[in-house]
């Protein structure tokens, strides 16, 4: 081995170690700080106290905000999965002029016109429809923002399912909705799981929309409540932030482990080739 090769390998592994530390150290802090009686910004061995968790439990809005996040995430995911599945199936099976152009236009517009750029018209629309300070209104707005990309992604799964299965079910008198429910959905179940996980992750960490559309603190999700965990002087309450941050991260980790165990992230069609 030449010295140049050895130096290159050393540099490569040094870069990998730096990147690994960059992502690992914050996670170590998140895991250890909640169990430290006086946490700082440094990563250190915890003294395994439960006082921080007791403080979070005594907070009037901490645990209810986690429930609100769950309601918003699951509600949005259900609407996105159902509506995207029906739309993707229709676009996959029906030959319409300009169908592909429509799909790419929807995806392009949803990428360019983000929630931040569309905030003013969305807020005015929510006011006109009396959806301000309504979790249902927020779910509908979040669903509309996620649908274009969800339809685009799910259409590929629909295209991979054989039409012969549907034709056989149609011969036996199955209606279009029965075909979707009993034939198509079992075949594209990994795709539906992909859309569900993607939707939940997007809504779970969303701050701007709930912050602007939900003024009642009892309806606000955890992403907004985290913003309030500061002292009157604007300093971060590390005891509350670290502990609440850990509780806030646990559902996402559990969802990742469940989906990984069930599907192994083999997000492809249900037909073996």
C-alpha positions in Angstrom: 0.0 0.0 0.0 1.3 3.4 -0.9 1.4 6.3 1.6 -1.1 8.2 -0.4 -3.6 5.3 -0.1 -3.0 5.0 3.6 -3.5 8.7 4.1 -6.7 8.6 2.1 -8.1 5.8 4.2 -7.2 7.6 7.4 -8.9 10.8 6.2 -12.0 8.8 5.1 -12.4 7.1 8.5 -11.7 10.3 10.3 -14.5 12.0 8.4 -16.8 9.1 9.1 -16.0 9.3 12.8 -16.6 13.1 12.9 -20.0 12.7 11.1 -20.9 9.8 13.5 -20.1 11.9 16.5 -22.0 14.9 15.1 -25.2 12.8 15.0 -24.5 10.6 18.1 -23.7 13.2 20.7 -27.1 15.0 20.6 -28.8 11.6 20.9 -26.7 10.7 23.9 -27.6 14.0 25.5 -31.3 13.4 24.8 -31.0 10.0 26.5 -29.0 11.0 29.5 -30.1 14.5 30.3 -33.7 13.6 31.5 -32.1 11.4 34.2 -29.8 14.1 35.4 -30.9 16.3 38.3 -29.2 19.4 37.0 -28.7 18.9 33.2 -26.4 21.1 31.2 -25.5 21.3 27.5 -22.7 18.7 28.2 -23.1 15.0 27.9 -22.3 13.4 31.2 -23.2 10.4 33.3 -26.7 10.8 34.8 -27.5 10.3 38.4 -30.7 8.5 37.5 -33.3 10.8 39.1 -37.0 10.7 38.3 -37.6 14.3 39.4 -37.6 15.6 35.8 -40.3 13.1 34.8 -42.3 14.1 37.8 -42.1 17.8 36.7 -43.3 16.9 33.2 -46.2 14.9 34.7 -47.2 17.9 36.8 -47.1 20.2 33.8 -50.8 20.9 32.9 -50.3 20.7 29.1 -47.4 18.3 28.5 -49.1 15.0 28.4 -52.3 16.3 26.8 -50.2 17.8 24.0 -48.8 14.4 23.2 -52.4 13.1 22.9 -53.2 16.0 20.6 -50.2 15.2 18.5 -51.4 11.6 18.2 -54.9 12.7 17.2 -53.6 15.0 14.6 -51.1 12.6 13.2 -53.3 9.5 13.1 -56.3 11.5 11.8 -54.3 13.0 9.0 -52.6 9.7 8.1 -56.0 7.9 7.9 -57.4 10.6 5.5 -54.2 10.7 3.4 -54.0 6.9 3.1 -57.7 6.5 2.2 -58.0 9.4 -0.3 -54.5 8.8 -1.8 -55.3 5.1 -2.3 -58.6 5.8 -4.1 -57.1 8.6 -6.3 -53.9 6.6 -7.1 -56.0 3.5 -8.1 -58.2 5.6 -10.3 -55.2 7.3 -12.0 -53.5 4.0 -12.4 -56.4 2.2 -14.1 -58.1 4.9 -16.0 -56.4 6.3 -19.1 -57.0 10.0 -19.1 -55.4 12.6 -21.5 -52.6 14.4 -19.7 -52.7 12.0 -16.7 -49.0 11.9 -16.2 -48.7 15.7 -16.7 -51.3 16.2 -14.0 -49.4 14.0 -11.6 -46.1 15.8 -12.2 -47.9 19.2 -12.0 -49.4 18.3 -8.6 -46.1 17.1 -7.3 -44.3 20.2 -8.6 -46.8 22.6 -7.2 -46.8 20.8 -3.8 -43.0 21.1 -3.7 -42.9 24.8 -4.7 -45.9 26.1 -2.9 -45.0 24.9 0.6 -47.1 25.4 3.8 -45.2 28.5 4.7 -45.8 30.1 1.3 -49.5 29.2 1.3 -50.0 30.2 4.9 -51.9 33.5 4.3 -54.5 32.0 1.9 -54.9 28.9 4.0 -55.5 31.1 7.1 -58.1 33.2 5.3 -59.8 30.0 4.1 -59.8 28.6 7.6 -61.4 31.9 8.8 -64.1 31.8 6.1 -64.9 28.1 6.9 -64.8 28.7 10.7 -62.0 26.2 11.1 -59.8 28.4 13.3 -58.9 26.7 16.6 -60.3 23.4 15.3 -58.3 20.2 15.2 -60.6 18.9 12.5 -59.8 22.0 10.4 -56.1 21.5 10.9 -56.3 17.8 9.9 -58.1 18.8 6.7 -55.5 21.4 5.9 -52.6 19.1 6.6 -54.2 16.4 4.6 -54.6 18.7 1.6 -50.9 19.5 1.8 -49.7 15.9 1.9 -52.1 14.4 -0.7 -50.3 15.4 -4.0 -47.1 13.7 -3.0 -48.9 10.7 -1.4 -50.9 10.1 -4.6 -47.7 10.3 -6.7 -45.9 7.8 -4.5 -48.8 5.4 -4.2 -49.5 5.3 -7.9 -46.3 3.4 -8.5 -47.5 0.7 -6.1 -50.8 0.5 -7.9 -49.1 0.2 -11.3 -47.2 -2.9 -10.0 -50.4 -4.9 -9.2 -51.5 -7.3 -11.9 -54.8 -6.4 -13.6 -55.7 -10.0 -14.0 -56.5 -10.4 -10.3 -59.1 -7.5 -10.7 -60.5 -9.0 -13.8 -61.1 -12.3 -12.1 -62.8 -10.6 -9.2 -65.0 -8.6 -11.6 -66.1 -11.9 -13.3 -67.4 -13.1 -10.0 -69.5 -9.9 -9.6 -67.3 -7.8 -7.3 -67.9 -4.1 -7.4 -65.1 -1.5 -7.9 -64.9 -0.7 -4.2 -64.9 -4.4 -3.3 -62.0 -4.9 -5.8 -60.1 -2.1 -4.1 -60.8 -3.4 -0.6 -60.3 -7.1 -1.1 -57.8 -7.4 -4.0 -55.8 -4.2 -4.4 -55.3 -3.1 -0.8 -53.7 -6.4 0.4 -51.3 -6.2 -2.5 -50.2 -2.6 -1.9 -50.2 -2.9 1.9 -46.4 -2.0 2.1 -47.2 1.1 0.0 -50.0 2.1 2.3 -47.6 1.6 5.3 -45.1 3.9 3.6 -47.7 6.7 3.2 -48.9 6.2 6.7 -45.5 6.5 8.3 -44.5 9.4 6.0 -47.8 11.3 6.9 -47.4 10.7 10.7 -43.8 11.8 10.6 -44.7 15.0 8.8 -47.5 15.9 11.1 -45.8 14.9 14.3 -43.0 17.4 13.8 -45.1 20.1 12.2 -44.9 23.4 14.2 -46.0 26.3 12.0 -49.6 25.2 11.0 -50.7 24.2 14.6 -49.1 27.3 16.0 -51.0 29.6 13.7 -54.3 27.8 13.5 -54.7 26.6 17.1 -54.9 29.3 19.7 -56.3 27.2 22.5 -53.4 25.7 24.4 -55.4 22.7 25.4 -55.7 21.7 21.7 -52.1 22.4 20.7 -49.7 19.5 19.9 -46.4 18.7 21.5 -44.4 20.5 18.9 -46.0 23.8 19.9 -46.0 23.1 23.7 -42.2 22.5 23.4 -41.9 26.2 22.5 -43.4 27.2 25.8 -40.9 25.3 28.0 -38.7 28.3 28.6 -38.2 30.5 31.6 -39.7 34.0 31.8 -36.2 35.3 30.8 -36.2 33.3 27.6 -33.7 30.7 28.9 -34.3 27.0 28.0 -35.5 24.9 30.9 -33.2 22.0 30.2 -34.9 19.7 32.8 -38.3 20.1 31.1 -37.0 20.3 27.5 -34.8 17.2 27.7 -37.4 15.1 29.5 -40.3 16.2 27.3 -38.1 15.8 24.2 -37.4 12.2 25.2 -41.1 11.5 25.7 -41.9 13.3 22.4 -39.4 11.1 20.5 -40.5 7.7 21.9 -43.7 7.3 19.8 -41.8 7.9 16.6 -39.1 5.4 17.6 -41.7 2.8 18.5 -43.4 3.4 15.1 -40.1 2.9 13.3 -39.4 -0.4 15.2 -42.9 -1.7 14.5 -42.9 -0.9 10.8 -39.3 -2.2 10.5 -40.2 -5.5 12.2 -43.4 -6.0 10.1 -42.2 -4.9 6.7 -38.4 -4.6 7.1 -38.7 -1.5 5.0 -39.1 -3.7 1.9 -41.5 -1.2 0.5 -42.4 -2.8 -2.8 -45.5 -4.3 -4.3 -47.1 -7.4 -2.9 -46.4 -9.7 -5.9 -43.3 -11.8 -5.9 -41.5 -11.7 -9.2 
